[in-house]
Amino acid sequence: QVQLVESGGDLVQAGGSLRLSCAASGRIFGLYDMGWYRQAPGNQRELVAVITSGGSTNYVDSVKGRFIISRDNAKNTVWLQMNSLKPEDTAVYYCNAKMAFINYWGKGTLVTVSS
């Protein structure tokens, strides 16, 4: 069982930055691929960024060059550094841990970007 707790969501002006954190419980955090998803009102949840257990990263096109995902397995934590934020980045951001057919989700943290 893995529990995920997100933090760092806030109201920020366009062009600003935020850093989201996801703290995970469990002794085998390093074996999970970790991802950040987001869901805006009326939209489906979408994958924003993923970092594999091996450290490879991938991003949705809309955030490439602006967001950076990173992890520290010793701290059981994954971060999402978000720069040059846009109003369209407004959403609830969820942390995800995945290994094979196992998926865990956090409860989300709200990011609001004002224009």
C-alpha positions as CSV (number, residue, x, y, z in Angstrom):
1,Q,0.0,0.0,0.0
2,V,1.3,3.4,-0.9
3,Q,-0.2,6.7,0.3
4,L,0.4,9.9,-1.6
5,V,0.1,13.4,-0.3
6,E,0.4,16.4,-2.6
7,S,1.2,19.9,-1.5
8,G,2.2,23.2,-3.0
9,G,-0.8,24.3,-4.9
10,D,-1.7,27.9,-4.8
11,L,-3.0,31.0,-6.6
12,V,-0.4,32.5,-8.8
13,Q,-0.2,35.1,-11.6
14,A,0.5,34.1,-15.2
15,G,4.2,33.9,-15.7
16,G,4.9,32.8,-12.2
17,S,6.2,29.6,-10.7
18,L,5.1,26.9,-8.3
19,R,6.7,23.8,-7.0
20,L,4.4,20.9,-6.2
21,S,5.5,18.1,-3.9
22,C,4.2,14.6,-3.5
23,A,5.2,12.7,-0.4
24,A,4.8,8.9,-0.5
25,S,4.7,6.3,2.2
26,G,6.1,2.8,1.7
27,R,9.5,1.2,1.5
28,I,9.6,0.5,-2.2
29,F,8.9,4.0,-3.5
30,G,11.9,3.7,-5.8
31,L,10.3,0.9,-7.8
32,Y,7.3,3.0,-8.9
33,D,7.0,5.1,-11.9
34,M,5.7,8.5,-10.6
35,G,3.5,10.8,-12.5
36,W,1.7,14.1,-12.2
37,Y,-1.7,14.4,-13.7
38,R,-4.1,17.3,-13.8
39,Q,-7.8,17.8,-14.3
40,A,-9.4,21.1,-15.1
41,P,-13.2,21.6,-14.6
42,G,-15.1,19.9,-17.4
43,N,-12.0,18.2,-18.7
44,Q,-10.7,14.7,-18.4
45,R,-7.7,14.0,-16.3
46,E,-4.5,14.2,-18.3
47,L,-0.9,13.1,-17.8
48,V,1.4,16.1,-17.3
49,A,4.7,14.5,-16.6
50,V,6.2,11.1,-15.6
51,I,9.5,10.0,-14.2
52,T,10.2,6.3,-14.3
53,S,11.9,4.2,-11.6
54,G,15.0,4.5,-13.7
55,G,14.8,8.3,-13.8
56,S,13.6,8.8,-17.4
57,T,11.2,11.6,-17.9
58,N,8.4,12.5,-20.3
59,Y,6.1,15.5,-20.6
60,V,2.9,16.4,-22.3
61,D,3.7,18.8,-25.2
62,S,1.9,21.7,-23.6
63,V,4.3,21.8,-20.6
64,K,7.6,20.9,-22.3
65,G,10.3,23.5,-21.5
66,R,8.2,24.9,-18.6
67,F,7.8,22.0,-16.2
68,I,10.4,19.8,-14.6
69,I,9.6,16.5,-12.8
70,S,12.1,15.1,-10.3
71,R,12.3,12.6,-7.6
72,D,14.4,11.7,-4.5
73,N,13.9,8.0,-3.6
74,A,15.7,8.5,-0.3
75,K,13.1,11.1,0.7
76,N,10.1,9.2,-0.9
77,T,9.2,12.4,-2.7
78,V,8.5,13.6,-6.3
79,W,8.3,17.2,-7.3
80,L,6.9,19.1,-10.2
81,Q,8.6,22.5,-10.8
82,M,6.2,24.6,-12.9
83,N,7.6,27.8,-14.5
84,S,6.0,30.3,-16.9
85,L,2.6,29.3,-15.7
86,K,-0.4,30.1,-17.9
87,P,-4.1,30.3,-17.1
88,E,-4.7,27.1,-19.0
89,D,-2.5,25.3,-16.4
90,T,-5.2,25.9,-13.9
91,A,-6.3,22.5,-12.6
92,V,-6.2,20.1,-9.7
93,Y,-2.9,18.3,-9.9
94,Y,-2.7,14.7,-8.8
95,C,0.3,12.5,-7.9
96,N,0.3,9.0,-9.2
97,A,2.4,5.9,-8.4
98,K,2.4,3.1,-10.9
99,M,4.0,-0.3,-11.0
100,A,2.7,-3.0,-13.4
101,F,-1.1,-3.1,-12.9
102,I,-1.0,-1.2,-9.6
103,N,-2.0,2.4,-9.4
104,Y,-2.1,4.8,-6.4
105,W,-3.5,8.3,-6.4
106,G,-3.2,11.3,-4.1
107,K,-6.2,13.5,-3.3
108,G,-4.8,16.4,-5.4
109,T,-3.7,20.0,-4.9
110,L,-5.3,23.0,-6.6
111,V,-3.3,25.3,-8.9
112,T,-5.0,28.4,-10.1
113,V,-3.2,30.7,-12.5
114,S,-4.7,34.2,-12.9
115,S,-4.3,36.2,-16.1
